[in-house]
């Protein structure tokens, strides 16, 4: 496991803590980022620190604002969006295995966790003190002063304990373990970041696999186990999400957006948007115009049509 993984489009730092049961991720997304439906064998507690995060799990959608927390569960498909509407998203995640969560919950004497079944945490929590603790962990990761891992480990365990103690029992369901071998969370994040950077994913396939420490065949198989999508379908989904965001919030022409994202032409991009998202660039641009008109003071609108 690499200690730090950073890409040019987003700051992603991964820190393995001393006892190796917890993995911390500090993320800062400055452009729209989509992680389509995927699954892994770990729990991830995700805290929003700035901006917002959209998280979907088991048909429920939560929009996280600073100080709000969700927990994604192993074996449960989930998806997330970052830096929507051009607003950066910053946050922190704490990842741990089902076994580690069971041991942790038993030490806390929590009835939420069953020894042979996997608890699924629905909904979200919000608390100012959770945000403060998450900010302290993020600062330790960023400053990396001597002994920061031990300090971060203590803070992360306290944050995890507080969240589990507060989670309403009625929002916790149980499911049987699912035998899958998907990518670990950090591997999935790095892979999707690479896909979003390079429209021709096949060109960088070997580099992605090498960075994740596996063969290209193993990477492709585990990626499909994580998403139930081929790499090609997943990459198209990511690129179309980027295209929609750029058309909705930017001024570049359809042709320029298409060229930048690796589509053959403006018509190719338009056809892909219509067939997969049932939307066309013109409709997105009308949405942009409507937003800009809404931002104009009412008095200005009254006289905007006069010569």
C-alpha positions in Angstrom: 0.0 0.0 0.0 1.4 3.4 -1.0 1.3 6.0 1.8 0.3 8.9 -0.5 -1.5 9.0 -3.8 -1.9 12.4 -5.4 -3.1 13.3 -8.9 -3.0 16.6 -10.7 -6.8 17.0 -10.8 -7.3 16.4 -7.1 -5.4 16.2 -3.9 -5.7 12.6 -2.5 -3.5 11.6 0.4 -3.8 8.1 1.8 -2.2 7.4 5.2 -2.0 3.9 6.7 -2.1 4.2 10.4 0.3 2.4 12.8 -1.9 -0.6 13.7 -2.9 -1.0 10.0 -6.6 -1.4 10.8 -7.5 2.1 9.7 -6.7 3.9 6.4 -7.1 7.7 6.2 -7.9 9.6 3.0 -7.7 13.4 2.7 -9.3 14.6 -0.5 -9.7 18.0 -2.1 -11.6 18.0 -5.4 -11.5 21.2 -7.5 -13.4 20.0 -10.5 -16.5 17.8 -10.8 -15.8 14.2 -10.0 -18.1 11.2 -10.3 -17.5 7.8 -8.8 -20.2 5.7 -10.4 -21.9 2.8 -8.7 -19.3 0.5 -7.1 -18.7 -1.8 -4.2 -15.8 -2.8 -2.0 -15.1 -5.0 1.0 -14.6 -2.2 3.5 -16.4 0.4 5.5 -15.7 4.0 4.7 -16.8 6.9 7.0 -16.8 10.0 4.8 -16.9 13.5 6.4 -17.5 16.7 4.4 -15.3 19.6 5.4 -16.0 22.1 2.7 -18.4 22.4 -0.2 -20.8 19.5 -0.6 -20.8 15.8 -1.4 -23.6 13.8 -2.9 -23.7 10.2 -1.7 -26.1 7.4 -2.9 -26.5 4.0 -1.2 -29.3 1.4 -1.4 -31.5 3.8 -3.4 -31.2 6.7 -0.8 -29.4 9.9 -1.6 -27.8 12.2 0.9 -26.2 15.6 0.3 -23.4 16.2 2.8 -22.5 19.7 3.9 -19.6 20.6 6.3 -19.7 18.6 9.5 -22.0 15.8 8.0 -21.0 12.1 7.8 -22.1 9.0 5.9 -20.9 5.5 6.1 -20.6 3.3 3.1 -20.8 -0.5 3.7 -19.0 -3.5 2.3 -20.9 -5.4 -0.4 -23.3 -2.5 -0.9 -23.3 -0.6 -4.2 -22.9 3.1 -3.7 -21.9 6.2 -5.8 -20.8 9.8 -5.1 -20.3 13.2 -6.7 -17.8 15.8 -5.7 -17.3 19.5 -6.6 -20.8 19.8 -8.1 -21.8 23.1 -9.7 -18.1 24.2 -9.7 -17.9 24.4 -5.9 -14.8 22.5 -4.5 -15.3 19.6 -2.2 -12.9 18.9 0.7 -13.2 16.1 3.2 -11.8 13.1 5.0 -12.6 9.4 4.9 -11.7 6.6 7.4 -11.7 3.1 5.9 -11.7 -0.1 7.8 -12.6 -3.8 7.3 -15.7 -5.5 8.5 -13.6 -7.5 11.0 -12.0 -4.4 12.3 -15.4 -2.7 12.7 -16.7 -5.7 14.7 -13.7 -5.7 17.0 -14.0 -1.9 17.5 -17.8 -2.1 18.2 -17.3 -4.9 20.7 -14.8 -2.8 22.6 -17.4 0.0 22.7 -20.1 -2.6 23.7 -22.3 -1.4 20.8 -25.3 -3.6 19.9 -25.3 -2.3 16.3 -22.7 -4.8 15.0 -23.5 -8.5 14.6 -20.6 -11.0 14.7 -21.6 -12.8 11.6 -23.7 -10.3 9.6 -22.7 -7.0 8.0 -24.4 -3.9 9.3 -25.4 -1.3 6.7 -25.6 2.3 8.0 -28.2 4.4 6.3 -28.8 8.2 6.5 -26.3 10.7 7.7 -25.1 12.4 10.9 -24.3 16.1 11.5 -22.4 17.6 14.4 -20.1 20.5 14.9 -17.8 18.5 17.1 -17.5 15.8 14.5 -16.4 18.5 12.0 -13.8 19.9 14.5 -12.3 16.4 15.1 -12.2 15.7 11.3 -10.5 19.1 10.7 -7.9 18.2 13.3 -7.1 14.9 11.6 -6.9 16.6 8.2 -4.4 19.1 9.7 -2.2 16.3 11.0 -2.2 14.7 7.6 -1.3 18.0 5.9 1.4 19.1 8.3 3.0 15.7 8.9 4.9 16.7 12.0 6.9 14.0 13.9 4.5 11.4 15.3 1.6 12.6 13.2 0.4 9.1 12.4 0.0 8.2 16.1 -1.9 11.5 16.8 -4.1 11.0 13.7 -4.8 7.4 14.8 -6.1 8.5 18.2 -8.2 11.2 16.7 -9.6 8.9 14.1 -10.5 6.2 16.7 -12.3 8.9 18.7 -14.2 10.2 15.7 -15.2 6.7 14.7 -16.4 5.9 18.2 -18.5 9.0 18.4 -20.1 8.4 15.0 -21.0 4.7 15.9 -22.3 5.6 19.3 -24.6 8.2 17.8 -25.9 6.2 14.8 -29.7 5.6 15.3 -30.3 1.8 15.6 -33.4 2.2 13.3 -31.1 3.3 10.5 -28.9 0.2 10.7 -29.8 -2.9 8.8 -28.0 -6.3 8.6 -27.0 -8.3 5.5 -25.1 -11.5 4.9 -21.5 -11.3 3.8 -20.9 -11.1 0.1 -18.0 -13.0 -1.4 -16.4 -10.6 -3.9 -12.9 -9.5 -4.5 -13.3 -5.9 -5.7 -10.7 -3.1 -5.6 -9.9 -1.6 -2.2 -11.2 1.9 -1.7 -7.9 3.6 -2.3 -7.3 1.6 -5.5 -10.8 2.5 -6.9 -10.2 6.2 -6.2 -6.8 6.2 -8.0 -8.3 4.2 -10.9 -11.2 6.5 -11.4 -9.0 9.5 -11.2 -6.8 8.1 -13.9 -9.8 7.3 -16.1 -11.1 10.9 -15.7 -7.7 12.2 -16.7 -7.2 10.2 -19.9 -10.1 9.7 -22.4 -8.1 6.8 -24.0 -8.0 4.6 -20.9 -6.5 1.7 -22.8 -3.3 3.8 -23.3 -2.8 4.1 -19.6 -4.1 0.7 -18.5 -0.7 -0.8 -17.8 0.4 2.3 -15.8 -2.8 2.2 -13.7 -2.3 -1.5 -12.9 1.3 -1.0 -12.0 0.4 1.8 -9.7 -2.2 -0.4 -8.0 0.3 -3.3 -7.7 -1.5 -5.9 -9.9 -1.5 -7.2 -13.4 -3.7 -5.6 -16.1 -5.9 -8.7 -16.3 -6.4 -8.7 -12.5 -7.1 -5.0 -12.5 -9.8 -5.3 -15.2 -11.4 -8.2 -13.4 -11.4 -6.6 -10.0 -12.6 -3.3 -11.5 -15.6 -5.0 -13.0 -16.3 -6.8 -9.7 -16.3 -3.3 -8.1 -18.7 -1.6 -10.5 -20.5 -4.3 -12.5 -19.3 -2.1 -15.5 -16.6 -2.6 -18.0 -13.8 -0.1 -18.0 -15.1 1.3 -21.3 -18.6 1.9 -19.9 -17.3 3.4 -16.7 -15.0 5.7 -18.5 -17.8 6.9 -20.7 -20.0 7.6 -17.7 -17.2 9.7 -16.1 -16.5 11.6 -19.3 -20.2 12.3 -19.9 -20.6 13.6 -16.4 -17.6 15.9 -17.0 -19.2 17.1 -20.3 -22.5 17.9 -18.6 -20.8 19.9 -15.9 -18.6 21.8 -18.4 -21.6 22.6 -20.7 -23.7 23.6 -17.7 -21.2 25.8 -16.0 -18.7 26.9 -18.7 -18.5 28.9 -21.9 -16.5 26.5 -24.1 -18.2 25.4 -27.3 -19.6 21.9 -27.7 -16.9 21.1 -30.2 -14.2 22.2 -27.8 -15.6 20.2 -24.9 -15.9 17.2 -27.2 -12.3 17.5 -28.3 -10.9 18.0 -24.8 -12.7 14.9 -23.5 -11.7 12.6 -26.4 -15.0 12.5 -28.4 -14.6 12.3 -32.2 -16.8 15.4 -32.8 -19.5 17.6 -31.3 -22.1 15.2 -32.9 -20.4 12.2 -31.2 -20.7 13.9 -27.8 -24.3 15.1 -28.5 -25.3 11.5 -29.5 -23.7 10.0 -26.4 -25.5 12.5 -24.1 -28.9 11.8 -25.8 -28.6 8.1 -25.7 -27.2 7.7 -22.1 -28.5 10.8 -20.2 -31.5 11.8 -22.4 -30.2 15.3 -22.6 -28.6 17.4 -25.3 -26.0 20.3 -25.1 -28.7 22.8 -26.1 -30.8 22.0 -23.1 -27.8 22.2 -20.8 -26.9 25.6 -22.2 -30.4 26.8 -21.7 -30.0 25.8 -18.0 -26.8 27.8 -17.8 -28.6 30.8 -19.4 -31.5 30.5 -16.9 -29.1 30.5 -14.0 -27.3 33.6 -15.3 -30.7 35.4 -15.8 -31.7 34.4 -12.3 -28.5 36.1 -11.0 -29.4 39.4 -12.7 -31.3 41.9 -10.4 -35.0 42.1 -11.2 -34.9 45.8 -12.2 -32.2 45.0 -14.8 -34.4 42.3 -16.3 -37.3 44.6 -16.7 -35.4 46.9 -19.0 -33.1 44.4 -20.7 -35.4 44.1 -23.7 -35.7 47.8 -24.6 -33.6 49.5 -27.2 
